[in-house]
Amino acid sequence: MKIAPFKLERYFDKYEFSAPYLLSSSDCEPLKLNELLRLATGKQLEEWNSLRLGYTESKGDPELRKEISKLHTSITPDDALVLVPEEGIFIAMNVLLKKGDQIVTTFPGYQSLYQVAAGIGCHISKWEPDQDLEFQIQDLQSLVTNKTKLIVINFPHNPTGRTVSAESLNQIVDLARQKGITIFSDEMYRFMEYDITDRLPSVCDLYENAISLFGLSKTFGLPGLRIGWLTTRNKKLMEALITFKDYTTICNNAPGEKLAIIALENKRQLIERSLEIIKSNLSLLEAFAQVNKNWFVWKSPKAGSIAFPELIINETIMEFCQDLVKKKGVMLLPHDVYDFERPHVRVGFGRKNLPEVLNVFEEYVKEKGF
Ligand SMILES: Cc1ncc(COP(=O)(O)O)c(C=O)c1O
């Protein structure tokens, strides 16, 4: 398969480990190994110290899959396949799609959610939000045709931080069920809703022909573990996913799986930790947006660690972002990396040093005379 470069990842590659002030990361403050191990039981610590670094069970550690099933209402450990989150997208698209199929996907979005399909030779229909960044269900309904094989959704959404109502989600599931369409639901930012009433059910619990993707990279602040999972109640589909994994990683990294079990057993505490950082940072960003509202148009997220404000400025967003990172070392993500035409930037606010980063950004803005 020929596949186009992943623009966001290429942009991050340029600055993520050289720019001192990251203002667009999507993960929450990463935990240190000793912080996570402090949550382990005595038995888990013993197991950690004597861990055999051999191959692991291809589907994932049974204990880990048991913890994953506890995040759901209808998923058993056998309905979960542990893998790297990004790998999960690649495998699922390859298993579900063939050349000529049509998919409908939330857009803008994490590029692999549609680029893998494009690489396979599928037609991509984009479900875009309105001017206020709200996803309207009637727009999705108008894109679905008799040729649609897959609906790809991502709520809470990267990059807008928006979500849909439970009623709208049910309408999506009803539409898919009626037309025999599979749903791929990327739920990487789940459990980071600021108001718990905005939390949606996992789509694999609602619909038998859905695959949900979740993992530890965002909500749990553990992207370096490279642990995520696909869940589906469709047994045939699960078998096909497992079979494809033999051509990607075969099995997961042993230390990552053991640490993932500790994280999931302490999920309440870790989710609370992330939400605390996010909420405190969010209030600072909202205050910044209020002061700068003549050019920085804030579009409030509902969940997660990222937002997608619109900038009304006399230069391109790419020029603005490049000048900012060059002069002050502050990294923002321009809309171009999402192939989205409207002038937005992705702001990330899951990291503890946001107050410091925001100060440097404010300095830049003042110097520019905004
Ligand atoms: C919506 C979405 N899905 C999947 C991923 C992939 O996660 P990971 O980088 O942990 O593989 C990301 C990462 O940014 C994401 O934002």
The ligand as an SDF file (V2000), in Angstrom:
LIG
                    3D

 16 16  0  0  0  0  0  0  0  0999 V2000
   -7.8920   10.3590   17.9510 C   0  0  0  0  0  0  0  0  0  0  0  0
   -6.6370    9.5900   18.0990 C   0  0  0  0  0  0  0  0  0  0  0  0
   -6.6310    8.2750   17.8140 N   0  0  0  0  0  0  0  0  0  0  0  0
   -5.5280    7.5250   17.9240 C   0  0  0  0  0  0  0  0  0  0  0  0
   -4.3450    8.0760   18.3360 C   0  0  0  0  0  0  0  0  0  0  0  0
   -3.1220    7.1970   18.3920 C   0  0  0  0  0  0  0  0  0  0  0  0
   -2.6690    6.9970   19.6950 O   0  0  0  0  0  0  0  0  0  0  0  0
   -1.1560    6.5430   19.9350 P   0  0  0  0  0  0  0  0  0  0  0  0
   -0.3240    7.7230   19.5110 O   0  0  0  0  0  0  0  0  0  0  0  0
   -1.0370    6.2910   21.3650 O   0  0  0  0  0  0  0  0  0  0  0  0
   -0.8810    5.3550   19.0910 O   0  0  0  0  0  0  0  0  0  0  0  0
   -4.2880    9.4360   18.6460 C   0  0  0  0  0  0  0  0  0  0  0  0
   -3.0190   10.0690   19.0640 C   0  0  0  0  0  0  0  0  0  0  0  0
   -2.8280   11.2600   19.0120 O   0  0  0  0  0  0  0  0  0  0  0  0
   -5.4580   10.2120   18.5280 C   0  0  0  0  0  0  0  0  0  0  0  0
   -5.4860   11.5150   18.8150 O   0  0  0  0  0  0  0  0  0  0  0  0
  1  2  1  0
  2  3  1  0
  2 15  2  0
  3  4  2  0
  4  5  1  0
  5  6  1  0
  5 12  2  0
  6  7  1  0
  7  8  1  0
  8  9  2  0
  8 10  1  0
  8 11  1  0
 12 13  1  0
 12 15  1  0
 13 14  2  0
 15 16  1  0
M  END
$$$$
